[in-house]
Amino acid sequence: MRLVFIYGPPASGKLTVAKELARMTGFRLFDNHVSIRFVTSLFDFGTQPFSRLIGKIRTEMITEAAKEGVDTIFTFVYETESDDRFVRQILRIVKRQGGRVLFVRLQCERRELERRVGSKSRRAYGKIATKNLLRSVFRKYVLDHEIPFQTSLTIDTTHVSPRRAAKTIVQRYRLRTLMKP
C-alpha cells in the first residue's frame, strides 16, 4: 500500500492536486474534509469529542486501507508540532502493513492563497472561504512548515497547475499511471 500524504496550508491546492493525482493513478482519495464534515454534523470543530473522533476516523480509515493494500491519497493541513503524533502514528500503521508513506508538501505565496480562498468550490466544501478567516488562522497556527522528521517532495503551487503538480508527484515517486500523465 502506498499512502500519498499531501499537506499544506488552506487554499494551497491539496484537494485539487489530489483529485488530479487520483485520476492519473487510480489511487483512492481520502479528503481530510470528509472526516471533518462527518464529525461536525454532531460536534463543534475543535471540541474534545471532535478531536477524539476525527483522530479515530482518520487512523481507522488509513489502517483498513493499509491492511487491504488500497493505494490512497490523503489530504491534510499540518500544524507544526501539534500534528506530529498523528503523522508518526500514520507512519507506524502503514509501515506495519508493509506500505510506504510518500509525503508531498504544497506551498503557495500568501497573496495567492488569499485570492484562492474565496472560490465557490471552497464554500461548497465548507472550507475556509474568506481572507479574514485565512489571516486569522495563520496568526493562530503555523501551517506552512515541512514535517521535520520526514523528507517531503515540496511543490510551490503558486504558478503550477494541478495537473503539473500531479505529474511531478507521479515522476518523483515513480507511480504507475492509468493514462499518459
CYANA upper distance limits for C-alpha pairs under 8 A (distance plus 0.5 A):
  1 MET  CA     65 ALA  CA      8.08
  1 MET  CA     66 ALA  CA      6.09
  1 MET  CA     68 GLU  CA      8.43
  1 MET  CA     69 GLY  CA      4.98
  1 MET  CA     70 VAL  CA      6.17
  1 MET  CA     71 ASP  CA      5.52
  1 MET  CA     72 THR  CA      8.15
  1 MET  CA     94 VAL  CA      7.97
  1 MET  CA     97 GLN  CA      8.34
  1 MET  CA     98 GLY  CA      7.67
  1 MET  CA     99 GLY  CA      4.99
  1 MET  CA    100 ARG  CA      6.98
  2 ARG  CA     66 ALA  CA      8.44
  2 ARG  CA     69 GLY  CA      8.39
  2 ARG  CA     70 VAL  CA      8.06
  2 ARG  CA     71 ASP  CA      5.36
  2 ARG  CA     72 THR  CA      6.83
  2 ARG  CA     99 GLY  CA      6.06
  2 ARG  CA    100 ARG  CA      5.45
  2 ARG  CA    101 VAL  CA      6.42
  2 ARG  CA    102 LEU  CA      7.63
  3 LEU  CA     71 ASP  CA      6.48
  3 LEU  CA     72 THR  CA      5.38
  3 LEU  CA     73 ILE  CA      6.16
  3 LEU  CA     74 PHE  CA      7.54
  3 LEU  CA     94 VAL  CA      8.20
  3 LEU  CA     99 GLY  CA      8.11
  3 LEU  CA    100 ARG  CA      6.75
  3 LEU  CA    101 VAL  CA      5.24
  3 LEU  CA    102 LEU  CA      6.48
  4 VAL  CA     72 THR  CA      6.76
  4 VAL  CA     73 ILE  CA      5.10
  4 VAL  CA     74 PHE  CA      6.66
  4 VAL  CA    101 VAL  CA      6.50
  4 VAL  CA    102 LEU  CA      5.21
  4 VAL  CA    103 PHE  CA      6.51
  4 VAL  CA    104 VAL  CA      7.58
  5 PHE  CA     73 ILE  CA      6.54
  5 PHE  CA     74 PHE  CA      5.49
  5 PHE  CA     75 THR  CA      6.66
  5 PHE  CA     76 PHE  CA      7.88
  5 PHE  CA    101 VAL  CA      7.17
  5 PHE  CA    102 LEU  CA      6.39
  5 PHE  CA    103 PHE  CA      5.34
  5 PHE  CA    104 VAL  CA      6.48
  6 ILE  CA     14 LYS  CA      6.78
  6 ILE  CA     18 ALA  CA      7.99
  6 ILE  CA     73 ILE  CA      7.71
  6 ILE  CA     74 PHE  CA      6.51
  6 ILE  CA     75 THR  CA      5.34
  6 ILE  CA     76 PHE  CA      6.72
  6 ILE  CA    103 PHE  CA      6.65
  6 ILE  CA    104 VAL  CA      5.19
  6 ILE  CA    105 ARG  CA      6.43
  6 ILE  CA    106 LEU  CA      7.67
  7 TYR  CA     14 LYS  CA      7.12
  7 TYR  CA     75 THR  CA      6.26
  7 TYR  CA     76 PHE  CA      5.19
  7 TYR  CA     77 VAL  CA      5.85
  7 TYR  CA     78 TYR  CA      6.57
  7 TYR  CA    103 PHE  CA      8.27
  7 TYR  CA    104 VAL  CA      6.78
  7 TYR  CA    105 ARG  CA      5.56
  7 TYR  CA    106 LEU  CA      6.60
  8 GLY  CA     12 SER  CA      6.71
  8 GLY  CA     14 LYS  CA      7.44
  8 GLY  CA     76 PHE  CA      7.37
  8 GLY  CA     77 VAL  CA      5.80
  8 GLY  CA     78 TYR  CA      6.83
  8 GLY  CA    105 ARG  CA      6.13
  8 GLY  CA    106 LEU  CA      5.37
  8 GLY  CA    107 GLN  CA      6.50
  8 GLY  CA    143 LEU  CA      7.27
  8 GLY  CA    144 ASP  CA      6.64
  9 PRO  CA     77 VAL  CA      6.17
  9 PRO  CA     78 TYR  CA      7.91
  9 PRO  CA    106 LEU  CA      8.10
  9 PRO  CA    107 GLN  CA      7.55
  9 PRO  CA    143 LEU  CA      5.78
  9 PRO  CA    144 ASP  CA      6.24
 10 PRO  CA     77 VAL  CA      7.43
 10 PRO  CA    113 LEU  CA      7.89
 10 PRO  CA    117 VAL  CA      8.18
 10 PRO  CA    128 ILE  CA      7.62
 10 PRO  CA    134 LEU  CA      8.05
 11 ALA  CA    113 LEU  CA      5.86
 11 ALA  CA    114 GLU  CA      8.38
 11 ALA  CA    116 ARG  CA      6.49
 11 ALA  CA    117 VAL  CA      6.08
 12 SER  CA    106 LEU  CA      6.64
 12 SER  CA    107 GLN  CA      6.53
 12 SER  CA    108 CYS  CA      6.16
 12 SER  CA    113 LEU  CA      6.81
 12 SER  CA    157 THR  CA      7.07
 12 SER  CA    158 THR  CA      8.39
 13 GLY  CA     17 VAL  CA      6.37
 13 GLY  CA    106 LEU  CA      7.86
 13 GLY  CA    157 THR  CA      7.59
 13 GLY  CA    162 PRO  CA      7.81
 14 LYS  CA     18 ALA  CA      6.43
 14 LYS  CA     75 THR  CA      6.54
 14 LYS  CA     76 PHE  CA      8.25
 14 LYS  CA    106 LEU  CA      7.52
 15 LEU  CA     19 LYS  CA      6.52
 15 LEU  CA     31 ASP  CA      7.34
 15 LEU  CA     75 THR  CA      7.07
 16 THR  CA     20 GLU  CA      6.92
 16 THR  CA    162 PRO  CA      6.75
 17 VAL  CA     21 LEU  CA      6.59
 17 VAL  CA    162 PRO  CA      5.20
 17 VAL  CA    163 ARG  CA      7.41
 17 VAL  CA    165 ALA  CA      7.04
 17 VAL  CA    166 ALA  CA      6.37
 18 ALA  CA     22 ALA  CA      6.51
 18 ALA  CA     29 LEU  CA      7.53
 18 ALA  CA     73 ILE  CA      7.08
 18 ALA  CA     74 PHE  CA      8.33
 18 ALA  CA     75 THR  CA      7.85
 18 ALA  CA    166 ALA  CA      7.89
 19 LYS  CA     23 ARG  CA      6.66
 19 LYS  CA     29 LEU  CA      7.69
 20 GLU  CA     24 MET  CA      6.77
 20 GLU  CA    162 PRO  CA      7.12
 20 GLU  CA    163 ARG  CA      6.55
 20 GLU  CA    166 ALA  CA      6.67
 21 LEU  CA     25 THR  CA      6.54
 21 LEU  CA     26 GLY  CA      8.45
 21 LEU  CA     27 PHE  CA      8.14
 21 LEU  CA    163 ARG  CA      8.22
 21 LEU  CA    166 ALA  CA      5.47
 21 LEU  CA    167 LYS  CA      8.08
 21 LEU  CA    169 ILE  CA      8.39
 21 LEU  CA    170 VAL  CA      8.20
 22 ALA  CA     26 GLY  CA      5.60
 22 ALA  CA     27 PHE  CA      5.41
 22 ALA  CA     28 ARG  CA      6.77
 22 ALA  CA     29 LEU  CA      7.01
 22 ALA  CA     73 ILE  CA      7.83
 23 ARG  CA     27 PHE  CA      8.18
 23 ARG  CA    178 LEU  CA      8.43
 24 MET  CA    166 ALA  CA      8.46
 24 MET  CA    177 THR  CA      5.87
 24 MET  CA    178 LEU  CA      6.18
 24 MET  CA    179 MET  CA      6.64
 24 MET  CA    180 LYS  CA      8.36
 24 MET  CA    181 PRO  CA      6.96
 25 THR  CA    175 LEU  CA      7.62
 25 THR  CA    176 ARG  CA      6.77
 25 THR  CA    177 THR  CA      4.91
 25 THR  CA    178 LEU  CA      5.91
 25 THR  CA    179 MET  CA      8.31
 26 GLY  CA    177 THR  CA      7.93
 26 GLY  CA    178 LEU  CA      7.13
 27 PHE  CA     70 VAL  CA      8.05
 27 PHE  CA     71 ASP  CA      5.59
 27 PHE  CA     72 THR  CA      5.68
 27 PHE  CA     73 ILE  CA      6.97
 28 ARG  CA     70 VAL  CA      7.76
 28 ARG  CA     71 ASP  CA      6.76
 28 ARG  CA     72 THR  CA      5.20
 28 ARG  CA     73 ILE  CA      6.59
 29 LEU  CA     72 THR  CA      6.28
 29 LEU  CA     73 ILE  CA      5.32
 29 LEU  CA     74 PHE  CA      6.74
 30 PHE  CA     34 VAL  CA      7.95
 30 PHE  CA     72 THR  CA      7.38
 30 PHE  CA     73 ILE  CA      6.43
 30 PHE  CA     74 PHE  CA      5.40
 30 PHE  CA     75 THR  CA      7.37
 31 ASP  CA     35 SER  CA      8.05
 31 ASP  CA     73 ILE  CA      8.33
 31 ASP  CA     74 PHE  CA      6.27
 31 ASP  CA     75 THR  CA      5.76
 31 ASP  CA     76 PHE  CA      8.25
 32 ASN  CA     36 ILE  CA      7.12
 32 ASN  CA     74 PHE  CA      7.30
 32 ASN  CA     75 THR  CA      5.78
 32 ASN  CA     76 PHE  CA      6.15
 33 HIS  CA     37 ARG  CA      6.43
 33 HIS  CA    125 TYR  CA      7.99
 33 HIS  CA    127 LYS  CA      8.32
 34 VAL  CA     38 PHE  CA      6.72
 35 SER  CA     39 VAL  CA      6.71
 35 SER  CA     54 ILE  CA      6.85
 35 SER  CA     57 ILE  CA      7.39
 35 SER  CA     58 ARG  CA      7.66
 36 ILE  CA     40 THR  CA      6.49
 36 ILE  CA     45 PHE  CA      8.42
 36 ILE  CA     54 ILE  CA      7.27
 37 ARG  CA     41 SER  CA      6.77
 37 ARG  CA    126 GLY  CA      8.29
 38 PHE  CA     42 LEU  CA      8.41
 39 VAL  CA     43 PHE  CA      6.53
 39 VAL  CA     50 PHE  CA      6.69
 39 VAL  CA     53 LEU  CA      7.35
 39 VAL  CA     54 ILE  CA      7.14
 40 THR  CA     44 ASP  CA      5.90
 40 THR  CA     45 PHE  CA      6.57
 40 THR  CA     50 PHE  CA      7.55
 43 PHE  CA     47 THR  CA      7.58
 43 PHE  CA     49 PRO  CA      7.12
 43 PHE  CA     50 PHE  CA      6.08
 44 ASP  CA     50 PHE  CA      6.99
 45 PHE  CA     50 PHE  CA      6.52
 45 PHE  CA     51 SER  CA      8.41
 46 GLY  CA     50 PHE  CA      6.49
 46 GLY  CA     51 SER  CA      6.71
 47 THR  CA     51 SER  CA      6.73
 48 GLN  CA     52 ARG  CA      6.65
 49 PRO  CA     53 LEU  CA      6.53
 50 PHE  CA     54 ILE  CA      6.45
 51 SER  CA     55 GLY  CA      6.71
 52 ARG  CA     56 LYS  CA      6.82
 53 LEU  CA     57 ILE  CA      6.52
 54 ILE  CA     58 ARG  CA      6.64
 55 GLY  CA     59 THR  CA      6.61
 55 GLY  CA     86 PHE  CA      8.20
 56 LYS  CA     60 GLU  CA      6.38
 57 ILE  CA     61 MET  CA      6.53
 58 ARG  CA     62 ILE  CA      6.71
 59 THR  CA     63 THR  CA      6.37
 59 THR  CA     89 GLN  CA      8.43
 59 THR  CA     90 ILE  CA      7.30
 60 GLU  CA     64 GLU  CA      6.64
 61 MET  CA     65 ALA  CA      6.69
 62 ILE  CA     66 ALA  CA      6.53
 62 ILE  CA     90 ILE  CA      7.93
 62 ILE  CA     93 ILE  CA      8.24
 62 ILE  CA     94 VAL  CA      8.15
 63 THR  CA     67 LYS  CA      6.67
 63 THR  CA     93 ILE  CA      6.54
 63 THR  CA     94 VAL  CA      7.51
 64 GLU  CA     68 GLU  CA      6.56
 65 ALA  CA     69 GLY  CA      6.37
 65 ALA  CA     70 VAL  CA      5.35
 65 ALA  CA     71 ASP  CA      7.76
 65 ALA  CA     72 THR  CA      7.76
 66 ALA  CA     70 VAL  CA      6.71
 66 ALA  CA     71 ASP  CA      8.33
 66 ALA  CA     93 ILE  CA      7.93
 66 ALA  CA     94 VAL  CA      6.12
 66 ALA  CA     97 GLN  CA      6.45
 66 ALA  CA     99 GLY  CA      7.25
 67 LYS  CA     97 GLN  CA      6.53
 69 GLY  CA     99 GLY  CA      8.43
 77 VAL  CA    143 LEU  CA      7.37
 78 TYR  CA     83 ASP  CA      6.72
 78 TYR  CA    143 LEU  CA      6.43
 78 TYR  CA    144 ASP  CA      8.26
 78 TYR  CA    145 HIS  CA      8.38
 78 TYR  CA    147 ILE  CA      8.19
 79 GLU  CA     83 ASP  CA      6.24
 79 GLU  CA    141 TYR  CA      7.01
 79 GLU  CA    142 VAL  CA      6.16
 79 GLU  CA    143 LEU  CA      5.44
 79 GLU  CA    144 ASP  CA      8.35
 79 GLU  CA    145 HIS  CA      8.37
 80 THR  CA     84 ASP  CA      7.75
 80 THR  CA    141 TYR  CA      8.36
 80 THR  CA    142 VAL  CA      6.29
 80 THR  CA    143 LEU  CA      7.10
 80 THR  CA    145 HIS  CA      7.15
 80 THR  CA    147 ILE  CA      7.89
 81 GLU  CA     85 ARG  CA      8.44
 83 ASP  CA     87 VAL  CA      6.81
 84 ASP  CA     88 ARG  CA      6.60
 84 ASP  CA    147 ILE  CA      8.21
 85 ARG  CA     89 GLN  CA      6.63
 86 PHE  CA     90 ILE  CA      6.76
 87 VAL  CA     91 LEU  CA      6.77
 88 ARG  CA     92 ARG  CA      6.77
 89 GLN  CA     93 ILE  CA      6.68
 90 ILE  CA     94 VAL  CA      6.67
 91 LEU  CA     95 LYS  CA      6.49
 91 LEU  CA    100 ARG  CA      8.44
 91 LEU  CA    101 VAL  CA      7.03
 92 ARG  CA     96 ARG  CA      6.34
 93 ILE  CA     97 GLN  CA      7.19
 94 VAL  CA     98 GLY  CA      7.05
 94 VAL  CA     99 GLY  CA      5.51
 94 VAL  CA    100 ARG  CA      6.79
 94 VAL  CA    101 VAL  CA      7.44
 95 LYS  CA     99 GLY  CA      5.46
 95 LYS  CA    100 ARG  CA      6.60
 95 LYS  CA    101 VAL  CA      8.36
102 LEU  CA    152 SER  CA      7.91
102 LEU  CA    173 TYR  CA      7.93
103 PHE  CA    150 GLN  CA      8.15
103 PHE  CA    151 THR  CA      7.46
103 PHE  CA    152 SER  CA      5.19
103 PHE  CA    153 LEU  CA      6.76
104 VAL  CA    152 SER  CA      5.72
104 VAL  CA    153 LEU  CA      5.24
104 VAL  CA    154 THR  CA      6.40
104 VAL  CA    155 ILE  CA      7.97
104 VAL  CA    169 ILE  CA      8.10
105 ARG  CA    146 GLU  CA      7.30
105 ARG  CA    152 SER  CA      6.54
105 ARG  CA    153 LEU  CA      6.49
105 ARG  CA    154 THR  CA      5.14
105 ARG  CA    155 ILE  CA      6.79
106 LEU  CA    154 THR  CA      6.36
106 LEU  CA    155 ILE  CA      5.55
106 LEU  CA    156 ASP  CA      6.36
106 LEU  CA    157 THR  CA      6.97
107 GLN  CA    144 ASP  CA      7.27
107 GLN  CA    154 THR  CA      7.71
107 GLN  CA    155 ILE  CA      6.74
107 GLN  CA    156 ASP  CA      5.24
107 GLN  CA    157 THR  CA      6.59
107 GLN  CA    158 THR  CA      8.03
108 CYS  CA    112 GLU  CA      7.22
108 CYS  CA    113 LEU  CA      7.02
108 CYS  CA    156 ASP  CA      5.87
108 CYS  CA    157 THR  CA      5.83
108 CYS  CA    158 THR  CA      5.28
109 GLU  CA    113 LEU  CA      6.88
109 GLU  CA    158 THR  CA      6.44
110 ARG  CA    114 GLU  CA      6.73
111 ARG  CA    115 ARG  CA      6.81
112 GLU  CA    116 ARG  CA      6.65
112 GLU  CA    158 THR  CA      6.87
113 LEU  CA    117 VAL  CA      6.46
114 GLU  CA    118 GLY  CA      7.90
114 GLU  CA    130 THR  CA      8.25
114 GLU  CA    131 LYS  CA      5.88
114 GLU  CA    134 LEU  CA      7.79
115 ARG  CA    131 LYS  CA      8.39
117 VAL  CA    122 ARG  CA      7.39
117 VAL  CA    128 ILE  CA      7.24
117 VAL  CA    129 ALA  CA      5.49
117 VAL  CA    130 THR  CA      6.41
117 VAL  CA    131 LYS  CA      7.05
117 VAL  CA    134 LEU  CA      8.10
118 GLY  CA    122 ARG  CA      7.55
118 GLY  CA    123 ARG  CA      8.15
118 GLY  CA    129 ALA  CA      5.44
118 GLY  CA    130 THR  CA      6.02
118 GLY  CA    131 LYS  CA      7.74
119 SER  CA    123 ARG  CA      7.43
119 SER  CA    129 ALA  CA      7.57
120 LYS  CA    124 ALA  CA      6.80
121 SER  CA    125 TYR  CA      6.88
122 ARG  CA    126 GLY  CA      6.82
122 ARG  CA    127 LYS  CA      5.67
122 ARG  CA    128 ILE  CA      7.41
122 ARG  CA    129 ALA  CA      6.45
123 ARG  CA    127 LYS  CA      6.32
123 ARG  CA    128 ILE  CA      7.84
123 ARG  CA    129 ALA  CA      6.20
128 ILE  CA    133 LEU  CA      7.10
128 ILE  CA    134 LEU  CA      6.97
129 ALA  CA    133 LEU  CA      7.81
129 ALA  CA    134 LEU  CA      8.06
130 THR  CA    134 LEU  CA      6.73
131 LYS  CA    135 ARG  CA      6.54
132 ASN  CA    136 SER  CA      6.62
133 LEU  CA    137 VAL  CA      6.67
134 LEU  CA    138 PHE  CA      6.80
135 ARG  CA    139 ARG  CA      6.72
136 SER  CA    140 LYS  CA      6.81
137 VAL  CA    141 TYR  CA      6.44
138 PHE  CA    142 VAL  CA      6.88
138 PHE  CA    143 LEU  CA      7.37
146 GLU  CA    152 SER  CA      7.83
147 ILE  CA    151 THR  CA      8.15
147 ILE  CA    152 SER  CA      8.06
153 LEU  CA    169 ILE  CA      8.18
153 LEU  CA    172 ARG  CA      8.28
155 ILE  CA    165 ALA  CA      7.35
156 ASP  CA    160 VAL  CA      7.47
157 THR  CA    161 SER  CA      7.42
157 THR  CA    162 PRO  CA      8.17
157 THR  CA    165 ALA  CA      7.80
160 VAL  CA    164 ARG  CA      6.73
160 VAL  CA    165 ALA  CA      6.94
161 SER  CA    165 ALA  CA      6.72
162 PRO  CA    166 ALA  CA      6.59
163 ARG  CA    167 LYS  CA      6.65
164 ARG  CA    168 THR  CA      6.69
165 ALA  CA    169 ILE  CA      6.92
166 ALA  CA    170 VAL  CA      6.73
167 LYS  CA    171 GLN  CA      6.61
167 LYS  CA    181 PRO  CA      6.45
168 THR  CA    172 ARG  CA      6.47
169 ILE  CA    173 TYR  CA      6.50
169 ILE  CA    174 ARG  CA      8.44
169 ILE  CA    175 LEU  CA      8.38
170 VAL  CA    174 ARG  CA      5.97
170 VAL  CA    175 LEU  CA      5.33
170 VAL  CA    176 ARG  CA      7.82
170 VAL  CA    177 THR  CA      8.15
171 GLN  CA    175 LEU  CA      7.24
177 THR  CA    181 PRO  CA      7.41
